[in-house]
Amino acid sequence: MYQKYKHFPNEQHTTLDELCDEFKVRKSDRHTATGDAFITALIFLKLKKKLSI
């Protein structure tokens, strides 16, 4: 979704840390299963809103 939002080619990858910086999401509990899942969910919701879907 982020690649589509930024019009990046499919080969370009973005790290979760980069996404946190882009969407201003705190990196608390980073590198734990629950922390990474929670951060991913927050970024998903913000990205979904930006894409109007």
mmCIF file as gemmi writes it, N, C-alpha and C atoms, coordinates in Angstrom:
data_model
loop_
_atom_site.group_PDB
_atom_site.id
_atom_site.type_symbol
_atom_site.label_atom_id
_atom_site.label_alt_id
_atom_site.label_comp_id
_atom_site.label_asym_id
_atom_site.label_entity_id
_atom_site.label_seq_id
_atom_site.pdbx_PDB_ins_code
_atom_site.Cartn_x
_atom_site.Cartn_y
_atom_site.Cartn_z
_atom_site.occupancy
_atom_site.B_iso_or_equiv
_atom_site.pdbx_formal_charge
_atom_site.auth_seq_id
_atom_site.auth_asym_id
_atom_site.pdbx_PDB_model_num
ATOM 1 N N . MET Axp A 1 ? 0.827 -1.186 0 1 0 ? 1 A 1
ATOM 2 C CA . MET Axp A 1 ? 0 0 0 1 0 ? 1 A 1
ATOM 3 C C . MET Axp A 1 ? 0.876 1.257 0 1 0 ? 1 A 1
ATOM 4 N N . TYR Axp A 2 ? 1.952 1.21 0.773 1 0 ? 2 A 1
ATOM 5 C CA . TYR Axp A 2 ? 2.842 2.371 0.83 1 0 ? 2 A 1
ATOM 6 C C . TYR Axp A 2 ? 3.497 2.617 -0.516 1 0 ? 2 A 1
ATOM 7 N N . GLN Axp A 3 ? 3.877 1.543 -1.193 1 0 ? 3 A 1
ATOM 8 C CA . GLN Axp A 3 ? 4.484 1.69 -2.513 1 0 ? 3 A 1
ATOM 9 C C . GLN Axp A 3 ? 3.507 2.355 -3.479 1 0 ? 3 A 1
ATOM 10 N N . LYS Axp A 4 ? 2.248 1.963 -3.389 1 0 ? 4 A 1
ATOM 11 C CA . LYS Axp A 4 ? 1.228 2.563 -4.244 1 0 ? 4 A 1
ATOM 12 C C . LYS Axp A 4 ? 1.037 4.038 -3.88 1 0 ? 4 A 1
ATOM 13 N N . TYR Axp A 5 ? 1.017 4.334 -2.599 1 0 ? 5 A 1
ATOM 14 C CA . TYR Axp A 5 ? 0.849 5.705 -2.111 1 0 ? 5 A 1
ATOM 15 C C . TYR Axp A 5 ? 1.984 6.608 -2.598 1 0 ? 5 A 1
ATOM 16 N N . LYS Axp A 6 ? 3.215 6.097 -2.557 1 0 ? 6 A 1
ATOM 17 C CA . LYS Axp A 6 ? 4.386 6.88 -2.958 1 0 ? 6 A 1
ATOM 18 C C . LYS Axp A 6 ? 4.772 6.675 -4.425 1 0 ? 6 A 1
ATOM 19 N N . HIS Axp A 7 ? 4.038 5.815 -5.129 1 0 ? 7 A 1
ATOM 20 C CA . HIS Axp A 7 ? 4.323 5.509 -6.535 1 0 ? 7 A 1
ATOM 21 C C . HIS Axp A 7 ? 5.725 4.925 -6.708 1 0 ? 7 A 1
ATOM 22 N N . PHE Axp A 8 ? 6.118 4.065 -5.786 1 0 ? 8 A 1
ATOM 23 C CA . PHE Axp A 8 ? 7.404 3.374 -5.85 1 0 ? 8 A 1
ATOM 24 C C . PHE Axp A 8 ? 7.274 2.128 -6.716 1 0 ? 8 A 1
ATOM 25 N N . PRO Axp A 9 ? 8.356 1.711 -7.341 1 0 ? 9 A 1
ATOM 26 C CA . PRO Axp A 9 ? 8.322 0.435 -8.073 1 0 ? 9 A 1
ATOM 27 C C . PRO Axp A 9 ? 8.206 -0.726 -7.078 1 0 ? 9 A 1
ATOM 28 N N . ASN Axp A 10 ? 7.704 -1.85 -7.541 1 0 ? 10 A 1
ATOM 29 C CA . ASN Axp A 10 ? 7.501 -3.013 -6.671 1 0 ? 10 A 1
ATOM 30 C C . ASN Axp A 10 ? 8.792 -3.521 -6.049 1 0 ? 10 A 1
ATOM 31 N N . GLU Axp A 11 ? 9.922 -3.261 -6.682 1 0 ? 11 A 1
ATOM 32 C CA . GLU Axp A 11 ? 11.198 -3.768 -6.186 1 0 ? 11 A 1
ATOM 33 C C . GLU Axp A 11 ? 11.712 -2.975 -4.981 1 0 ? 11 A 1
ATOM 34 N N . GLN Axp A 12 ? 11.192 -1.784 -4.773 1 0 ? 12 A 1
ATOM 35 C CA . GLN Axp A 12 ? 11.675 -0.945 -3.678 1 0 ? 12 A 1
ATOM 36 C C . GLN Axp A 12 ? 10.956 -1.333 -2.384 1 0 ? 12 A 1
ATOM 37 N N . HIS Axp A 13 ? 11.721 -1.548 -1.329 1 0 ? 13 A 1
ATOM 38 C CA . HIS Axp A 13 ? 11.158 -1.947 -0.045 1 0 ? 13 A 1
ATOM 39 C C . HIS Axp A 13 ? 11.409 -0.863 0.988 1 0 ? 13 A 1
ATOM 40 N N . THR Axp A 14 ? 10.53 -0.806 1.96 1 0 ? 14 A 1
ATOM 41 C CA . THR Axp A 14 ? 10.625 0.179 3.027 1 0 ? 14 A 1
ATOM 42 C C . THR Axp A 14 ? 10.581 -0.553 4.359 1 0 ? 14 A 1
ATOM 43 N N . THR Axp A 15 ? 11.433 -0.15 5.294 1 0 ? 15 A 1
ATOM 44 C CA . THR Axp A 15 ? 11.458 -0.813 6.597 1 0 ? 15 A 1
ATOM 45 C C . THR Axp A 15 ? 10.358 -0.252 7.499 1 0 ? 15 A 1
ATOM 46 N N . LEU Axp A 16 ? 10.051 -1.004 8.531 1 0 ? 16 A 1
ATOM 47 C CA . LEU Axp A 16 ? 9.051 -0.558 9.496 1 0 ? 16 A 1
ATOM 48 C C . LEU Axp A 16 ? 9.53 0.711 10.199 1 0 ? 16 A 1
ATOM 49 N N . ASP Axp A 17 ? 10.816 0.819 10.458 1 0 ? 17 A 1
ATOM 50 C CA . ASP Axp A 17 ? 11.356 2.036 11.075 1 0 ? 17 A 1
ATOM 51 C C . ASP Axp A 17 ? 11.146 3.252 10.174 1 0 ? 17 A 1
ATOM 52 N N . GLU Axp A 18 ? 11.351 3.078 8.878 1 0 ? 18 A 1
ATOM 53 C CA . GLU Axp A 18 ? 11.13 4.18 7.94 1 0 ? 18 A 1
ATOM 54 C C . GLU Axp A 18 ? 9.656 4.579 7.903 1 0 ? 18 A 1
ATOM 55 N N . LEU Axp A 19 ? 8.782 3.6 7.959 1 0 ? 19 A 1
ATOM 56 C CA . LEU Axp A 19 ? 7.349 3.889 7.969 1 0 ? 19 A 1
ATOM 57 C C . LEU Axp A 19 ? 6.941 4.611 9.254 1 0 ? 19 A 1
ATOM 58 N N . CYS Axp A 20 ? 7.536 4.209 10.369 1 0 ? 20 A 1
ATOM 59 C CA . CYS Axp A 20 ? 7.259 4.895 11.639 1 0 ? 20 A 1
ATOM 60 C C . CYS Axp A 20 ? 7.631 6.372 11.529 1 0 ? 20 A 1
ATOM 61 N N . ASP Axp A 21 ? 8.781 6.645 10.957 1 0 ? 21 A 1
ATOM 62 C CA . ASP Axp A 21 ? 9.223 8.028 10.789 1 0 ? 21 A 1
ATOM 63 C C . ASP Axp A 21 ? 8.284 8.79 9.86 1 0 ? 21 A 1
ATOM 64 N N . GLU Axp A 22 ? 7.907 8.17 8.772 1 0 ? 22 A 1
ATOM 65 C CA . GLU Axp A 22 ? 7.03 8.808 7.776 1 0 ? 22 A 1
ATOM 66 C C . GLU Axp A 22 ? 5.663 9.157 8.362 1 0 ? 22 A 1
ATOM 67 N N . PHE Axp A 23 ? 5.089 8.229 9.14 1 0 ? 23 A 1
ATOM 68 C CA . PHE Axp A 23 ? 3.739 8.422 9.67 1 0 ? 23 A 1
ATOM 69 C C . PHE Axp A 23 ? 3.714 8.881 11.122 1 0 ? 23 A 1
ATOM 70 N N . LYS Axp A 24 ? 4.886 9.218 11.65 1 0 ? 24 A 1
ATOM 71 C CA . LYS Axp A 24 ? 5.016 9.736 13.012 1 0 ? 24 A 1
ATOM 72 C C . LYS Axp A 24 ? 4.379 8.803 14.051 1 0 ? 24 A 1
ATOM 73 N N . VAL Axp A 25 ? 4.788 7.543 13.99 1 0 ? 25 A 1
ATOM 74 C CA . VAL Axp A 25 ? 4.331 6.523 14.933 1 0 ? 25 A 1
ATOM 75 C C . VAL Axp A 25 ? 5.486 6.214 15.881 1 0 ? 25 A 1
ATOM 76 N N . ARG Axp A 26 ? 5.217 6.238 17.183 1 0 ? 26 A 1
ATOM 77 C CA . ARG Axp A 26 ? 6.256 5.93 18.176 1 0 ? 26 A 1
ATOM 78 C C . ARG Axp A 26 ? 6.729 4.495 18.002 1 0 ? 26 A 1
ATOM 79 N N . LYS Axp A 27 ? 8.009 4.29 18.19 1 0 ? 27 A 1
ATOM 80 C CA . LYS Axp A 27 ? 8.604 2.961 18.013 1 0 ? 27 A 1
ATOM 81 C C . LYS Axp A 27 ? 8.698 2.211 19.335 1 0 ? 27 A 1
ATOM 82 N N . SER Axp A 28 ? 7.694 2.33 20.168 1 0 ? 28 A 1
ATOM 83 C CA . SER Axp A 28 ? 7.713 1.629 21.452 1 0 ? 28 A 1
ATOM 84 C C . SER Axp A 28 ? 7.51 0.13 21.235 1 0 ? 28 A 1
ATOM 85 N N . ASP Axp A 29 ? 8.202 -0.666 22.01 1 0 ? 29 A 1
ATOM 86 C CA . ASP Axp A 29 ? 8.15 -2.138 21.919 1 0 ? 29 A 1
ATOM 87 C C . ASP Axp A 29 ? 8.537 -2.653 20.548 1 0 ? 29 A 1
ATOM 88 N N . ARG Axp A 30 ? 9.386 -1.91 19.867 1 0 ? 30 A 1
ATOM 89 C CA . ARG Axp A 30 ? 9.853 -2.329 18.543 1 0 ? 30 A 1
ATOM 90 C C . ARG Axp A 30 ? 10.668 -3.604 18.692 1 0 ? 30 A 1
ATOM 91 N N . HIS Axp A 31 ? 10.597 -4.46 17.717 1 0 ? 31 A 1
ATOM 92 C CA . HIS Axp A 31 ? 11.307 -5.738 17.662 1 0 ? 31 A 1
ATOM 93 C C . HIS Axp A 31 ? 10.735 -6.77 18.63 1 0 ? 31 A 1
ATOM 94 N N . THR Axp A 32 ? 9.482 -6.598 18.994 1 0 ? 32 A 1
ATOM 95 C CA . THR Axp A 32 ? 8.745 -7.662 19.689 1 0 ? 32 A 1
ATOM 96 C C . THR Axp A 32 ? 7.548 -7.979 18.806 1 0 ? 32 A 1
ATOM 97 N N . ALA Axp A 33 ? 7.036 -9.17 18.908 1 0 ? 33 A 1
ATOM 98 C CA . ALA Axp A 33 ? 5.927 -9.575 18.037 1 0 ? 33 A 1
ATOM 99 C C . ALA Axp A 33 ? 4.713 -8.663 18.234 1 0 ? 33 A 1
ATOM 100 N N . THR Axp A 34 ? 4.327 -8.449 19.482 1 0 ? 34 A 1
ATOM 101 C CA . THR Axp A 34 ? 3.139 -7.617 19.718 1 0 ? 34 A 1
ATOM 102 C C . THR Axp A 34 ? 3.411 -6.154 19.387 1 0 ? 34 A 1
ATOM 103 N N . GLY Axp A 35 ? 4.596 -5.671 19.696 1 0 ? 35 A 1
ATOM 104 C CA . GLY Axp A 35 ? 4.928 -4.278 19.391 1 0 ? 35 A 1
ATOM 105 C C . GLY Axp A 35 ? 4.934 -4.008 17.906 1 0 ? 35 A 1
ATOM 106 N N . ASP Axp A 36 ? 5.584 -4.879 17.145 1 0 ? 36 A 1
ATOM 107 C CA . ASP Axp A 36 ? 5.631 -4.705 15.689 1 0 ? 36 A 1
ATOM 108 C C . ASP Axp A 36 ? 4.238 -4.833 15.068 1 0 ? 36 A 1
ATOM 109 N N . ALA Axp A 37 ? 3.43 -5.747 15.577 1 0 ? 37 A 1
ATOM 110 C CA . ALA Axp A 37 ? 2.066 -5.915 15.054 1 0 ? 37 A 1
ATOM 111 C C . ALA Axp A 37 ? 1.23 -4.667 15.331 1 0 ? 37 A 1
ATOM 112 N N . PHE Axp A 38 ? 1.358 -4.109 16.525 1 0 ? 38 A 1
ATOM 113 C CA . PHE Axp A 38 ? 0.604 -2.909 16.884 1 0 ? 38 A 1
ATOM 114 C C . PHE Axp A 38 ? 1.029 -1.722 16.025 1 0 ? 38 A 1
ATOM 115 N N . ILE Axp A 39 ? 2.336 -1.544 15.863 1 0 ? 39 A 1
ATOM 116 C CA . ILE Axp A 39 ? 2.851 -0.455 15.031 1 0 ? 39 A 1
ATOM 117 C C . ILE Axp A 39 ? 2.381 -0.621 13.586 1 0 ? 39 A 1
ATOM 118 N N . THR Axp A 40 ? 2.423 -1.838 13.081 1 0 ? 40 A 1
ATOM 119 C CA . THR Axp A 40 ? 1.969 -2.108 11.712 1 0 ? 40 A 1
ATOM 120 C C . THR Axp A 40 ? 0.488 -1.767 11.552 1 0 ? 40 A 1
ATOM 121 N N . ALA Axp A 41 ? -0.317 -2.102 12.555 1 0 ? 41 A 1
ATOM 122 C CA . ALA Axp A 41 ? -1.751 -1.788 12.509 1 0 ? 41 A 1
ATOM 123 C C . ALA Axp A 41 ? -1.981 -0.278 12.493 1 0 ? 41 A 1
ATOM 124 N N . LEU Axp A 42 ? -1.237 0.461 13.305 1 0 ? 42 A 1
ATOM 125 C CA . LEU Axp A 42 ? -1.381 1.916 13.32 1 0 ? 42 A 1
ATOM 126 C C . LEU Axp A 42 ? -1.009 2.523 11.974 1 0 ? 42 A 1
ATOM 127 N N . ILE Axp A 43 ? 0.086 2.048 11.398 1 0 ? 43 A 1
ATOM 128 C CA . ILE Axp A 43 ? 0.51 2.551 10.092 1 0 ? 43 A 1
ATOM 129 C C . ILE Axp A 43 ? -0.517 2.186 9.028 1 0 ? 43 A 1
ATOM 130 N N . PHE Axp A 44 ? -1.049 0.972 9.09 1 0 ? 44 A 1
ATOM 131 C CA . PHE Axp A 44 ? -2.078 0.548 8.14 1 0 ? 44 A 1
ATOM 132 C C . PHE Axp A 44 ? -3.277 1.491 8.181 1 0 ? 44 A 1
ATOM 133 N N . LEU Axp A 45 ? -3.744 1.829 9.376 1 0 ? 45 A 1
ATOM 134 C CA . LEU Axp A 45 ? -4.908 2.708 9.499 1 0 ? 45 A 1
ATOM 135 C C . LEU Axp A 45 ? -4.607 4.11 8.965 1 0 ? 45 A 1
ATOM 136 N N . LYS Axp A 46 ? -3.425 4.62 9.236 1 0 ? 46 A 1
ATOM 137 C CA . LYS Axp A 46 ? -3.06 5.938 8.722 1 0 ? 46 A 1
ATOM 138 C C . LYS Axp A 46 ? -2.929 5.925 7.2 1 0 ? 46 A 1
ATOM 139 N N . LEU Axp A 47 ? -2.339 4.868 6.683 1 0 ? 47 A 1
ATOM 140 C CA . LEU Axp A 47 ? -2.179 4.755 5.229 1 0 ? 47 A 1
ATOM 141 C C . LEU Axp A 47 ? -3.52 4.569 4.541 1 0 ? 47 A 1
ATOM 142 N N . LYS Axp A 48 ? -4.376 3.794 5.133 1 0 ? 48 A 1
ATOM 143 C CA . LYS Axp A 48 ? -5.723 3.582 4.592 1 0 ? 48 A 1
ATOM 144 C C . LYS Axp A 48 ? -6.476 4.906 4.499 1 0 ? 48 A 1
ATOM 145 N N . LYS Axp A 49 ? -6.342 5.736 5.513 1 0 ? 49 A 1
ATOM 146 C CA . LYS Axp A 49 ? -7.006 7.038 5.518 1 0 ? 49 A 1
ATOM 147 C C . LYS Axp A 49 ? -6.44 7.935 4.418 1 0 ? 49 A 1
ATOM 148 N N . LYS Axp A 50 ? -5.12 7.914 4.237 1 0 ? 50 A 1
ATOM 149 C CA . LYS Axp A 50 ? -4.496 8.739 3.207 1 0 ? 50 A 1
ATOM 150 C C . LYS Axp A 50 ? -4.913 8.292 1.799 1 0 ? 50 A 1
ATOM 151 N N . LEU Axp A 51 ? -5.115 7.002 1.619 1 0 ? 51 A 1
ATOM 152 C CA . LEU Axp A 51 ? -5.523 6.477 0.317 1 0 ? 51 A 1
ATOM 153 C C . LEU Axp A 51 ? -7.036 6.523 0.108 1 0 ? 51 A 1
ATOM 154 N N . SER Axp A 52 ? -7.764 6.947 1.136 1 0 ? 52 A 1
ATOM 155 C CA . SER Axp A 52 ? -9.238 7.023 1.083 1 0 ? 52 A 1
ATOM 156 C C . SER Axp A 52 ? -9.879 5.692 0.739 1 0 ? 52 A 1
ATOM 157 N N . ILE Axp A 53 ? -9.397 4.629 1.404 1 0 ? 53 A 1
ATOM 158 C CA . ILE Axp A 53 ? -10.002 3.307 1.188 1 0 ? 53 A 1
ATOM 159 C C . ILE Axp A 53 ? -10.443 2.715 2.521 1 0 ? 53 A 1
